[in-house]
């Protein structure tokens, strides 16, 4: 008797939830369709001049956006790298040209053309593992404390204003000149670890009280040499001044 | 080299023979009362200290000999460093102990003006000479000779790495036809590991990663972009290229890869960049240097894709790895 009652109770509880999920899905699909439409309208006015009305790209202006996915669209739009002032100017971080709702619309439209979706950054992340992966794969250009650097013909940007989602997206997209990394090279959990490491270097814990520009070991070594050399001079002076008994 | 070592050993021995007997000279007359009279303490004539000095010198010799053996056997740098530093530390211990325990610590203060007291000056000199411990220095002579010879040998052994015999080492490479590419953790590298615009570091399977010629950087471009020289048509299956990771300018590890997403991007196309001096190598033209101080192209490793997409070397590297040295003519 108890088990039947429990089953009835479960059914009674589950039915409305099930209905609600179905309704939500239908509403969601409808909302998504309208969002894609809205995104397409923004696209035609803001992006089509370079990427083409059908988003298949225009030679000499902009590449095709079919298959780049919501991931690349979200990265380029939320970091303000797109739209560009001119087709040959390098994409650099700017305040986004569109508000969050319009970006969501555009991302939905580009995502509807196929390609990977926006990666999830939820889940446990270990900054110490991220340090290792970042040093291996990213520090060559961005510097070990993510303050940026240079490559031939371009600037590797500082990552201090990048959100964890943008970092994980950039690893997969390889924006502008950056190489892109497959999941076999940097898996999803390591990508989150890298993002956690970058979060941790935004406010470094300067145990010594002075970060020396957070540029890494070179200025630290210079300071050590200067302090060490001064200490040696003082010691030499004291030895020389030692009085005779 | 062996003759040179013997010569250095003899020189060290001769120097010791010359120096130590002087210390022994005052052995004959050393009454303890005389220095005490002048208010100078007699040196602690300690057999214990002498034994310690001898032991430290012998240990120094043993450690230096270990360095020589380790160097010839090709041991790790840590072993070389540890043995040499142990030898020098034991030498320092021997000298410090000798200075502290076996040589008189008495100090004569010379009153000014010095030239007006020649007699006192002579007294002080005499006292200092008498202060040396009347000990049998034969053991120390032997131990010092051992330490000197071994340290001299240790200092000269690295000379074996110079000269005409060294070129062969620099030209040696573990890459042969059929050697598989593995990642740092030993996993096989597959073609699917890289998308267009990606790069990674690979090593030869079953060979030492420390070897200069071992690391290669593998990158992927669109096959249509390739402008490889005529003889290298089959080197880059599916647009996968492999080059030595060691920059031909100063031997840094190439760590930067720029891959423009769109042809509208300004500057050079797909290129490997060395972070030390920004030497830039155009990968589509077989790593030809296009900017920066390097003048030689990176040696290329021909690739083949075997079953399951595994990458395998299709032959040896096309040139000499690393910074240019004497006798490298290729450009």
Interface residues (C-beta under 8 A of the other chain):
Chain A: X60 X61 X62 X63 X87 X88 X90 X140 X141 X150 X151 X152 X153 X154 X174 X175 X176 X177 X178 X179 X180 X181 X182 X184 X185 X244 X245
Chain B: X107 X109 X190 X192 X193 X194 X195 X197 X198 X199 X200 X219 X255 X256 X257 X258 X259 X260 X261 X262 X263 X264 X265 X266 X267 X268 X271 X273 X275 X278 X280 X291 X292
